[in-house]
Amino acid sequence: MMTRKTKFRLSVSLFLSLVLILSACGSSTSSKNTGSVQLAAKQQLNLTTTSDIPTLNYTQATDTQSTNTLEMVNSGLTRMHDGKVEWDLAAGAPKVSADKKTYTFTLRKGIKWSDGKPVTAQDFVFGWHYENDPKAKPAYNFLYASASIKNAAKIQNPKDPMYGKYNNLGIKAIGTDQVQITFDQPAPPFFLSLLSTPGFFPQRQDFVTKQGANFAQGPQNLLYDGPFKLQSWSKGSGWTYVKNKDYWNASKIHLTQVNFKVITVEATRINLYKTGASDAIENLSGDFTDQLKKTNPGEVHSGLTSTTRFLYVNQKTNKYLRNLSLRKALNESIDRESFVKTLMNNGSVASHFAVPQDFVKGPDGKDFRSVAPKGYLIDESTKQAQSDWNTAKKELGIKTLNLTLLTQDGDQLKNWDQYLVSQIESKLKGVQIKINQQPFANFLKLQTGFNFDLSYGGWAPDYQDPMTYLDMFTTDQPENSSAWSNKSYDKLIADAQTQTNLTTRWDDLQSAEKILIQDVGIIPIDQDGQVWVQKPYVKGLQYPIYGPTVDLTGAYILKH
């Protein structure tokens, strides 16, 4: 599991190692024709995942599992599919003012909630207001300020006179079917993709008010306007989606039911695949990858993802980690090449960066990583790590140091954790690290509460722009779980958020990333690759580089 996505997303991101294991099982007793292919009569996927859904509340969703769930059962103005922005509840492209500071969307006709009532423009207004109401304790609304939506930064700033006054947010309803959005400056290029994420979905005021504290606690405490509905959720065990027949694009959704089962042991998932009880497995570890390449060579696939992994370094409650020499020593002690090639063995690449390669191109048409293809390299030698550790001991007046590494549970992660710990302990004599593996939901609570020293995290993008990886590390941002603070970094990000010259903005973002890595605000580990196996009769199942981590909307099962 990871924090968002889009984060990812990702999730990562938080954690960050979202591992969804996808499977499918269809009946071949009868079939129907779709073009030149025959679909199985029973369009049902049986999926496994390594973690439960942490939350169904869109104001609290900061991880890829929660986000992916909400993106399958709800809709916004746009939807990401096939790597492109598609119009979802919006009938088409917005009317844009000459200064690009006002966007007016018209909603599709006939769109409705799962209780039969229409989705209206006012539902978007309420949803956005609620996401910016401090009483709702939103965990992810900083994206509004990132997008320069009018007054969002002021509404979210406790020191500003406009704090909490969400009625001043740049959104209003024009009649029942038009949503008008205004910006403090021209809308950023990633804005349309951002509208596909849960924090920008509509919500119905009467329903949310009636639910009160029960809102989003279970399937019965949500309304649905997306491709699927959450039929059931057995916390800790699994959940089931069913097709939403009232979704405006329901005719294009083939799957009628999707069953998820939480299984943390990878060997168990492999056995399910081999016996035919599941039909796809995502994010295979190295040993099982080699095994399946021999036994199922035509079913093994791989690709680079947009998820980056790193260690948060808690400078809020651990005074020692505020020492730059110590952070450098920890960073230098990890042999990333061996980590990705030996342990991961899935196409992942060692990283010294926050923004992944092959993710987004700048105004010059070059990849963001072109300025520093491998990131901001360090000397990973034992000698350099020990030198900085000796300096840190003198500066801090210590001889030994005990730390904790917070991580999500799971057998795959356990191996990765042990490798990282052994690397640090073997090179930095006197450092002892205790691994604290937790179920994902509890992991998030401990991380957001700064109850850790190091935390193994990762990030998947919310939108296709470097900013989705960088603005969260500014001072006091909710997702800045290192509590790292750098005034020069903050200024570069703030300038990039208001900069209309795209070339200057790009340069600012690249300069900011360099500061983040060289000042060891985080300890980068890798950019994820991914290996998955999938039976030939499962089609249309997507693992996009951004958008839903796992997109079920185009999936179908062939007769077999």
Buried (B, 14 or more C-beta within 10 A) or exposed (E): BBBBBBBBBBBBBBBBBBBBBBBBBBBBEEBEEEEEEBBBBBBBBBBBBBBBBBBBBBBBBBBBBBBBBBBBBBBBBBBBBEEEBBBBBBBEEBEEBEEBBBBBBBBBEEBBBBEEEBBBBBBBBBBBBBBBBBEBEBBBBBBBBBBBBBBBBBBBBEEEEBEBBBEBBBBBBEEEBBBBBBBBBBBBBBBBBBBBBBBBBBBBBEBBEEBEEEBBBEBEBBBBBBBBBBBEBEEEEBBBBBBBEBBBBEEEBBBBBBBBBBBBEBEBBBEBBBEEBBBBBBBBBBBBBEEBBEEBEEBBEEEBBBBBBBBBBBBBEBEBBBBBBBBBBBBBBBBBEEBBBEBBBBBBBBBBBBBBBEBBEBEEEEBBBEBBEEBBEBEBEBEBBBBBBBBBBEEBEEEEBEBBBBBBBBEBBBBBBEBBBEBBBEBBEEBEBEBBBBBBBBBBEBBBEBBBBBBBBBBBBBBBBBBBBBBBBBEEBBBBBBBBBBEEBBEBBBBBBEBEEEEEBBBBBBBBBBBBBBBBBBBBBBBBBBBBBBBEBBBBBBBBBBBBBBBBBBBBBBBB
